[in-house]
Amino acid sequence: MTPPAIRPLWAGRALALTGIVLVAFNLRTAVASVSPILEHLEAEVPLAPAVVGFLGMLPPLCYAVFGVLTPVVAKRLGLELTLVVALVALTAGLAGRGLAGSALWLVVASSVTFAAIGVGNVLLPPLVKRYFPDRIGLVTTIYVTAMSISTFTPPLIAVPMADAAGWRVSLGEWAFIAALSLVPWVAMLLHPRRQAPEALPEEADPGQLRHALRSPLAWSLTVVFAVSGFNAYAAFAWLPTVLHDVAGASPAQAGALLSLYAAMGLPAALLVPIVAARFGRVRLLTAVAVAALVAGYLGLLLLPDWATWLWVALTGSAQLLFPLSLVLINVRTRTHSGAVALSGFVQSTGYLIVAVGPLVVGLLHEWSGGWTWPLSFLLISAVPAAIAAGVIARPRFFEDDRVS
């Protein structure tokens, strides 16, 4: 097949590029914007630890469910219209969180928010493929960078905004950016220039998915993916509270440290795929991640008020397992259909496991009355990652796991 001719990035597709970047920026703003201002929020809306844990489990749970449903909807409505509907829902959900008058309202608004984000997660890659077939690598890097920035920005400004204008503004302000993201996509729907064919999200072959259930590689990649997300979403839900209780951090300091945690994912997203795909240093990368995770949690357990930033940065460094598991989906498959099946299995199953993390941490905290048990639980999660690393480091392919 002849590769597409390379065109200037902005030539005839400025709206598409602007829309993709704006959508990408919206895909993580809601994840870490609640926990830094939990103290402000609970002054008006009391939240039990189990409810906070449930709010923390909503993002990965919605990603898993809507990762499966979105391709079906997109085939009926098309990419752009499906995205517009998701952005309307996202705007309503983000605004609803800022207007919440009860725990139930907050949970419902958050569910709508993360369902819409789950749709956006699935739609961005085929949108890049449709509008930028000649610049897939560059545009993917741009939107992944935008997602990373949108992860560490909210906790950095959440407390100052809550102090200045109230927690409702701090939570609800992100609805403005979601509404702004609608503009380029609505413009393209009203004045479509459909020169490129529709590149709909792909669904995995059922036979390949059944094969994944018996594949040691598929399960090992799922474990590595899940351990990274398990710890990340537990941190997004609970880290500011942990740092306040064990290290005496103020809300603003805790929010800044959560932002540091999230920011550690940016260099990982940019460097890990190159190191893994080009140099094959999978065993080294997993060893670094596991060691960082263990050292970070031991620091928070034993010396929480000494170099707290270092322990947070170390635990945040373990996020490198996330881009590693994603790039290995392509590196460890021989065929396109195998990659689609392995990706569907790893992400759907992995996100279901990830969803349990924030809830379990909240229940352990409620049961024990402290953070020793929850932090020890997260520390122990490094063990399955270390075991699975031995499998994913071997140069074996997903298709080779078939039983003769």
N, C-alpha and C positions, 0 to 999 in steps of 0.2 A: 504493500500500500504506500502511495506517495505521501510523505509528510506534508502537512498544511504549510502554505507559504507564510513566512513570518511577516507580520504587519506591525506598524507602529502601535504601541500599547493603547494610545488614546484614539486611534483612527476609527471613527464611526462607532465607538463603543464606550465613550466616556460615561454615559449613564449606567451601563452595565458594571463597569469597574467601580464607580462610586457606590452603586447599590450593593455590590458584593462586599466592599470594605465596610460599609455601614451595617449590613446584616451581621458580618463577622464580629464587629465590635459589640453588638447586642447579645451575642451568644453566651457571654459569661458575666455580664454586669450584675445579674440577679443572684449569682451563686454565693458571693462573699460580701454582700451588702447588708445582711441582717445581723450577723454575729458581732461585729464591732459595736453596734448600737443596741445590743440586747438590753442593757441596763436602762437606757432611755425608753425603749419600747415597753418593757415590763412594768414601768411606772404607770402605764395606762392600760396595757393588755397583758395580764398575767399569763405566763407560759410555763407549764410543767416541763421538767427535763425531757420527758418522753415526747412532748410536742416539739420541742427544739430539735430533738433527734429525728423526729419524723420529717420536719422541714428540711433537715440535712439530707435525708434519704430520697426526697422527691426528685432532685435533678437526675441522678443516675437511673432511678426507677422510670421516669418519663422518657429518658433517652432510650432505654431498652424497649419500652412498649412502642413508642412512636418511631423508633428505628425500623420496626417491622411493618407498621401501618402506613407510613408515609409513601413508600413506592406505589402502593395500591391506589392511594388517593391521587398521587401525581399523575398516574396513567389516565385517570378520568378527567382531571381538571387542567393538566399541564403544569409545567414548572412555575411559571410566573404567577399564575392565579393562585396556586397552592401556597406560594410564598407570601403573597399579599394577604390571604386569609390568615396565615400564621402570624404575620406582623400586626394585623389588627388585633388578634387575640393577645399577642405579646404586649401591645400598648395597653389594652384593657387590664391585663393581669398585673403589670407593673404599677399602673395607676391605682388599681384595687388594693395592692399591698400597702400603698401609702394612705389609703382611706380606711384601713381595717379597724373595725371597732371591737372585734373579738378574735379569739384564737381560731375559731372555725372559719371566719371570714379570711383571716390571713392564710390559712391552709388552702382554702378554695382558690384564692387569688394566686397563690404560689403554684398550685397545681396547673392552672391555666397558663401561667408564665412558663413553666418548665416543659409543658406539653408543646407549646409553640417553639421553644428553643430546640426541643427534640426534632421537630420538623425541619427547622433551619439547619441543624447538623447534617441531616441527610441530603438536603437540597443543594447546599453550596458546591460540593464536588461536581455534580452534573451541570450546574450553571457555569462553573469555570470551564468545563469541557465544551459546553455549547458556544459560549461567547469568546473564549480564548483558547481554541485548540492548538494554536501556535505558541502559546505562552503559559502552558499549564503549570510548569515548575515555578515560574516567577510569580504568577498570580496566587498560587497556593501558598508560597512563602509570605506574600503580602497579607493574605487573609489570616494565616496562622499567627503572624505577628500582631495583627489587630486583635485577635482573640486573646493572645497573651497579655496585651496592654489592658484589655477590658477586664481581665481577671485581677490584676494587681492595683488598678486605679480605684475601684469602689471602696475597699477597706482603707485606703490612704486618705480619702476625703470624707468618709462616712461620719466620723465623729465630729470633725470641725463643722460640717454642714448641720448635723443634728444639734450641736451647741448653738449655732447661729440662727437656724431657722426651724428647728424641731425635727423629730425623727420621721415625721410623715413626709416632709420635703426630702429628707435624706434618702428615703426609700423610693418615693414616687417620682423623683426627678428623672430617673432613667426612662420613664415613659416618653419623655420629650424626644430622646434620641431614637427610640423605637418608632415613634410617629414620623420623625424626619426620614427614617429609612424607607418609609412607604413611598416617598415622592418619586424617586427614580423608577421604581417598579411599576407604579401606577402610570407614569408617563410612558413607559415602554408598552404597557397594555393598551393605552389609548392610541399610541402611534407606533404599532409594532413594525419591526423591520426583521422579519423572520428569514434571514438569508441562511442561517445555519440550521441543520436538522435538530429536532428535539432529542436531547441526550438524557433520557429518563433514568432515575435511580434503578440499579439492577437488583434483582432478587436472586437469592442463591437457589441452585438446583436442589430439590429435596433429597435426592440420592447422595449428593455431596455432603449435605448436612447430616444425614444418617452416618456417613463415613466419619465425620468429625466427632461424633459421639464415641467412636472407638479409637480415636487417634491420640496417642500419647503427646504428640506435638501440639495438637489443638488444645488439649487440656492444660498443657504446660504454659502455652502462650496465654491462655485464659487466666491462669493463676497469676502470672506476672502482670498482666493488664489489671486484674482485680486488686492485687496488693497495692499497686500505685494509686488507683482510684479510691480504694478503701481508705487509705491514709489521707489522701488529699481532701476528700469530702468530709471526713471526720474533722480535719483541721479547719476547713471552711465553716463548719457548724460550731466548733467548740474551742478552737485555739485561743481567741481573745479571752474567753472565760477562764481557760486553763492558766494563761499567763497572768491574769489578774489575781487568781487565787494562789498560785504556787510561786510566782516571781514578784508579786506586788506591782505589776505594770498598771499604769493608768489606762483608761479606755483609749485615749489617743495613741499612747505607746503600743498598746496591744493591737490596735488597728494598723499601725505602721509595720509592726512585726508580721502581721498576717499578710500585708502587702509584700513584705520581703519574701515570705514563704511562697506566695504566688509568683513573684518575679523570678524565682529560681527555675521556673518552668520554661522561661523564654530562651536562655542559652541552651538548655537541653533540647528544646524543639528545633533549634537551628543546627546544632552540632551533632547530636546523637545519630540522626539518619545517615549523615556522611560517614561517621566513624564505623557504624554498623554495616552499611551497604558497601562502602568502598574498601574498607580495611578489614571487615569481618571480626572486629574485636568485641564480640558479644559477651564472652566470658568476663572480660575486663570490665565492661560497662555494668553488668549485673553485680559483679563483686563490689564496685564502687558504690552502687545504689544501696545494696544491702548493708555495707559497712557504714554508710552515711546515716541510714535509717536507725541502725543500732546505736551509733554514737550519739545521734541527736536525742533519742528518747532516753538513753542513759543519762545524758546531761540534764534533761528536764526533770528526771527522777531524783538525781543525786545532788546536782548543783544548779538548781533552777534560777537562782538570782545572781549567778556568776556567768558573764558572757552569754546572756540569754539569746542575743541575736545570733550567736554561733550555733546554738542548738537548733534554733528555728531554721537557719540557713541549711544546716545539715539534713534535717528531716525534709525540707523543701527540695533538696538536691535529688532525693529518691524519686522525684517526679520524672526523672529521665527514663524510668521503666515504661512510661506511657508512650512516648514516641518510639522507643525501642520496640515495643510489642507491635505497634502499627507498621513500622517499616519491615519487621520480620514477616508480617503477613505476605508481603510481596517477595521477600528474599527466600522464604521457605516454601514457595509454591512454584510448580512448573508451568501451570496453565492459568489463563484468565478466569475460567470457571472455578478453579480451585481457590484462587485468591478471593473471589466473591464469597464463596461458601465459608472459607476460613474466617474472613472478616466478619460475616454475619454471625457465625457461631461465637467467636471470641468477644465481640462487642455486646451482643444480646445477653449471652450467659454472664460475661464479665460484669456488665452494668447491674444485673440482678444481684450479684454478690456484693458489688460496691455499695448498693443501696442499703445494705444491712449495717455498714460501718457506723454512720452517725447515730443510728438508733441504739445499737449495742453500747456505744460509748456513753450515751445519755442514760441508759438503764443501769449500766455499771456504776456511773457516778451517783445516780439516785439511790442505788442499793448500798454503796459503800460510804457515801457521804464525803468522798474525797476524789483525788485524781490518780492515786497510786495504781489502783486496779485498771482503770481505763488506759493509762499510759503503758502499763505492763502488757495489756492485751494488744495494743498497737505495736509494741516492741516485738512480741512473739510473732506478729504477722510477717516479719522478715524471714522466718524459718521456711514456710512453703515457697517463698520467692527464691530462696537459696537452693532449694531442692529442684524446683522447676528450671532454674538456670542451667543445670547440667544437661537437661534435655534440649532446650532451645539453642544451646551453644553448639550442639553437634550439627555438622553440615548435612542435614537430612531434610527431605522434602515431604510435604503434607501428603502428596499422592502416593509416596512410597509406604505409607502406613497401612495400606489396604491389605486386608487379610486374604491370603491366596485361597 
